[in-house]
C-alpha cells in the first residue's frame, strides 16, 4: 500500500463516519418536531415506546458503523505512519490518530446524552 491509496481510503472512512450520522439526525429531527408541537402529550404509550425504540436502534446502528470506521481508520493511520517520505498531508493525517481515538469517546457519550434527551422529550 502506498501513501495515495491510504489517503484515498482515509477519505472514504471519514465520509462513512459523516454519512452514518444522517439517518439518526433525520430521526431526531422528526422526534424534535413532534415534541415541539406537543404531539407526544396525547400519544399512546405504544407510540412513545415505538418512537424511543426507533431512535435507539437507529442510533446504535450508526454508532456501530462509526466505531468500525474509526477502528479501521486507526489501523490505516498506523500503516500510513510506517511509510517513509510522506507528503505534508500524509504526515498530518498520520499524526491525527489521537483525535480519531478521541472521537470514539465523543460518539458514544454524545449518543447516550442525545438518547437521554430524546427519552425526556418523548416521555415528559
C-alpha positions in Angstrom: 0.0 0.0 0.0 1.3 3.4 -0.9 0.5 6.9 0.5 -2.0 7.8 -2.1 -4.0 4.6 -1.6 -4.1 5.1 2.2 -5.1 8.7 1.9 -7.9 7.9 -0.5 -9.1 5.1 1.8 -8.9 7.6 4.8 -11.1 10.0 2.9 -13.7 7.2 2.3 -13.6 6.3 6.0 -14.2 9.9 7.1 -17.1 10.1 4.6 -18.6 6.9 6.0 -18.5 8.4 9.6 -20.2 11.5 8.4 -22.8 9.7 6.3 -23.7 7.4 9.1 -24.9 10.4 11.1 -27.6 11.2 8.6 -30.2 8.7 9.5 -30.1 9.4 13.2 -30.2 13.1 12.5 -33.3 12.7 10.4 -35.0 10.6 13.1 -34.1 13.1 15.8 -35.5 15.9 13.6 -38.8 14.0 13.4 -38.8 13.5 17.2 -37.9 17.1 17.8 -40.6 18.5 15.6 -43.2 16.1 17.1 -42.2 17.0 20.6 -42.1 20.8 19.8 -45.7 20.6 18.7 -46.7 18.7 21.9 -47.9 15.6 20.0 -46.4 13.2 22.5 -48.7 14.6 25.2 -51.7 12.9 23.6 -49.8 10.0 22.0 -50.4 6.4 23.3 -47.7 4.8 25.4 -47.1 2.3 22.5 -46.4 5.2 20.1 -44.0 6.8 22.6 -42.1 3.5 23.1 -42.0 2.8 19.4 -40.5 6.3 18.9 -37.9 5.6 21.5 -37.2 2.1 20.0 -36.7 3.5 16.5 -34.4 6.3 17.9 -32.4 3.8 19.9 -31.9 1.3 17.1 -31.0 4.0 14.6 -28.5 5.5 17.0 -27.0 2.2 18.0 -26.5 1.1 14.4 -25.0 4.4 13.5 -22.7 4.2 16.5 -21.6 0.7 15.5 -20.9 1.9 11.9 -19.0 4.9 13.1 -17.0 2.8 15.6 -16.0 0.3 12.9 -14.9 3.1 10.6 -12.8 4.7 13.5 -11.1 1.3 14.2 -10.2 0.9 10.6 -9.0 4.5 10.5 -6.7 3.9 13.4 -5.2 0.9 11.7 -4.9 2.9 8.5 -3.1 5.7 10.3 -0.7 3.2 11.8 0.1 1.9 8.3 0.4 5.4 6.9 2.9 6.3 9.7 5.2 3.5 8.6 5.6 4.8 5.1 8.8 6.8 4.5 9.0 10.1 2.8 5.4 11.1 3.4 4.0 14.3 2.0 3.0 17.1 4.4 -0.6 16.0 4.1 0.3 12.4 4.7 2.3 13.4 7.8 -0.6 15.4 9.2 -3.1 12.6 8.6 -0.7 10.0 10.2 -0.4 12.2 13.3 -4.2 12.5 13.8 -4.7 9.1 15.5 -5.2 10.7 18.8 -8.1 12.8 17.5 -9.6 9.8 15.8 -9.4 7.8 19.1 -10.9 10.8 20.9 -13.8 10.9 18.5 -14.9 7.4 19.7 -15.4 8.9 23.2 -17.5 11.7 21.7 -19.6 9.3 19.6 -20.5 7.1 22.5 -21.0 9.9 25.1 -23.0 12.2 22.8 -25.1 9.3 21.7 -26.0 8.4 25.2 -26.7 12.1 26.0 -28.9 12.6 23.0 -30.9 9.4 23.7 -31.4 10.6 27.3 -32.7 13.9 26.0 -34.9 12.1 23.4 -36.4 9.9 26.1 -37.1 13.0 28.2 -38.7 14.8 25.2 -40.9 11.8 24.4 -42.0 10.7 27.9 -42.1 14.1 29.7 
